Amino acid sequence: MTIRRLQEEARLSGAVVHGGLVYLAGQVADDTSLDIEGQTADILAQIDALLAEAGSHKSRLISAQIFITDMANIGAMNRAWDAWLDPTAKPARATVQTPLANPAWLVEITGIAAVL
């Protein structure tokens, strides 16, 4: 079975497609000057692009894991998530508070989606 790696970098691929699934690496905001709502929207746009490149779509998202640095910001993060989410195709989701590798990152999102 073929493994396709998208947006390869030195240590990781932005996504890996295998067995009818797209595995998303942890996505972080390109613009760290944004608040958590803005960073989340930035990340979700990146996820849209990765899923499209992989032959999938947010409506095919099976699961998502969201890492935020401060649970006090979950409401603002959820505003961006809810604006983006296909309300007819909600994935399984977990949200965890944790420090991230770069202190400027307020949120990181990863997930798995089915290929169309």
FENMO-V955732 format. One record per backbone hydrogen bond with DSSP energy under -0.5 kcal/mol. NH is the residue of the N-H (numbers start at 0). CO is the residue of the C=O. If there is no record, write none. Layout:
nh->{NH,NH}
co->{CO,CO}
This chain:
nh->{3,4,5,8,13,13,14,15,16,17,17,18,20,21,22,22,23,23,24,26,28,31,33,38,39,40,41,42,43,44,45,46,47,48,49,50,51,52,53,54,54,55,59,60,61,62,63,64,65,66,67,67,68,72,73,76,77,78,79,80,81,82,83,84,86,88,91,93,95,97,102,104,107,108,109,110,111,112,113,114,115}
co->{16,2,14,11,5,6,5,22,3,15,20,1,17,112,15,20,21,110,13,108,106,29,30,34,35,36,37,38,39,40,41,42,43,44,45,46,47,48,49,50,51,50,56,57,111,111,91,109,93,107,65,95,105,69,70,72,73,74,75,76,77,78,79,80,84,85,61,63,65,67,100,101,66,26,64,23,62,21,59,19,54}
